[in-house]
Structure formats: C-alpha cells, structure tokens
Amino acid sequence: MGDIINFIQKIPGIVIFIIDSKEYCISIQNLREIINPIEAENKVDWEKAYINFENKIYKFFNNKKYFNSNSSKYSRILLVDFGNKRFGILVDKVIEYITFDDMFIMNSITFDKSDKKFITLNLNYQGRTIYFPDYDEIVKDFNHSETFIY
C-alpha cells in the first residue's frame, strides 16, 4: 500500500472522465487540453484519427483496446502528453477534477491494485470505482499501428 500512496502523492490532481459508462482518470500533469470536437472540427482528421493542435499532431488511440469500449458518443477530446508521446483520448464526458492532499488521501479514497490490462489502480471514491489507466504501458504499446482508430 505504501507504493500506491507514494504514487498518488506525486500527482497533484486528476481529471475524471467517462467512457462507455465507466469512470477513468488522468493526472493533470499529463493533460494538455480538453477540447470540444465540434469547436475543433477544422483541426480533426477523423479518417486518419488525429487532431492538429498548436501545430502538434495528437493521434487518437483505440478505446476498444485500452478501455474495452465501443462507445461512439464522444463529447470531448483529451490531449495528453507523456514525454515525447502525444495522443488524444476520445471521451463521453469530463465530469470532475479533484486534488490530492494528505487529508483527502487519508479520509476520502481507497486504492486497490488492478488486475486488468492497461489499468494500474482502482480508486474507490464516494461509492464509485474510478479506473486509473496504466499510461506507461499504454505508451509502450501505442507504437503499434493497430492501436490507432482508422
């Protein structure tokens, strides 16, 4: 459990989003922008599955592979940076932003290691399970062209 607490303490906060009725999160350290795809229509190439944002290409990754989702009701695009890897996550909606501080960690949230591929932690918060994807593993796997949506 100490490893999990150390991991969480390095994260200043998370954005919680929904894909196919399940809640997931990402650290605000890696989130660059939340975009409404309708407002960015001239920047999105749906056929090639990417968005050009501030002259940087963000490829969309395959939600079916990483989130076991067949959803197509996307209302937001999360633009994410992990080192030199940039990608977009198509999400149904963004619902919440929470910060981690010692009191919050001690009193409001519990953590379980996940046994699901591409999920590192299950966060139990206010009676909900929020999945924390293993973005390191996703980034490693993301190099393969079959992970992109076409």
N, C-alpha and C positions, 0 to 999 in steps of 0.2 A: 504494500500500500504506500510505502514511503516513496517509491519510484513514481507512482501516479501523482502524488501530491507535489513532488518536485517538478514533474512535467507541467502540471496545471499552474504552479506558481510562476513559471516562466512566461505564461500567457497573460497579457493584461486584460483581455476580454474576448468574448466570442460573439459572432452573429449567428443566430439560429434561423434556419430556413427549412422549407418543406419541399419534399419531392415525393409525389405519389402517397400522400397522407402520412409520411414518416418525417420526423424531425431530425435534422443534421446540423452540424455547426462547423464553423471555421474560425481560426484565430484572426483577430483584427490586424495582426501583424502582417498577414499574408493577403488580406483583402485590399485590392486597389480601388475598386469602384463597384457600385451597384447600378445597373443600367436597365431602363425600361426598353425592351426591344422595339417597341413601336416608335419611340422617340429616336432610336438609333438605326432605323431601317436602312438608311443610306450607307451605314458602316458595316452592316451584316451581310455576309455571303452565306445564305442557308445551304446552297448546293455544295459548297466546299467546306462548310461547317467552321466558320471563323468570323471574328469581328476585328476590324481595324480600329483601334482606339489610341489616340495620340501617337499615330504612326508606329504602333506596335501591333503585331498580329497575335491574337489570342485564339487558339484552336479550341473548339468545344469538345469535351470528351464524352464518351459513351455512358450515359446514365444507366443504361441497362446493365452494363458490365460492372460498374463501380457501385451503383446504388440499387441494383436489381429492380429497375423501374422501367415501365413502358409509358410513363406519363408524357403527354404532349401539350399540356396546358400551362406552358411557361409564361410567367409574367415578369420575370426578372432574369438578368444575366449577371452573375458574379464574376468579376475579373480578378484573377488570383495570380500572385507571383510567388514562386518558390525558387529562390536563387535565380538561375538563368532560365528557368522553365516558367512559361506563362500559359495559362489556359482559362477558358470560360466554363462556368457551370450553369447550366440552364435549370432554373428552379421555379417551382409553382408559385411560391411567395416567400418573402423575408418577413419574419414575424417578431423578432426580438433581438435586442443587444443587451448582454449582461457583462459586468466586470467581475473579476475575481479579486477579492481581498481576503485576508485571513479569517475574518468573522464570517464572511459568506461561505468560504470553503468548509469551515468547521460546523456551521449550523444549517446550511440550506441544501447541500448537494452531497450525493454519494456517488462513487465511481466503481465500476466493475470492468475488469479486462474483458474484451470481446473475443469470441472465438470465430467471428465472421471474417472472411477475407476482405481486406481493404477497410476494415473498421478496427480502430485501436482501442477505443473506450466506449462504454455506455455511461452516460451521465444521467443520474436519476435526480430530477429537479421538479418540485411541485407536482408530484404524482405522474410525471411524464418521463419517458425514456428518450434521450437525445443522443444520437449516434455521432461520435467524433471520428470521422474518416482518418485512415492512416495515409495522410497525404504523401509521406515519404515513399511508401510502397506504390501509391498511385503514380507519382512522378517517375519512379523507376520503370513501371510498366507502360507508362504513357508514350515511350519511344516507339512502340509498335503501331504501325499504321492501322491495324484492325481495331484499335481502341477509339478511333475517331468516328463521329457520326457522319455518314455520307448519304 
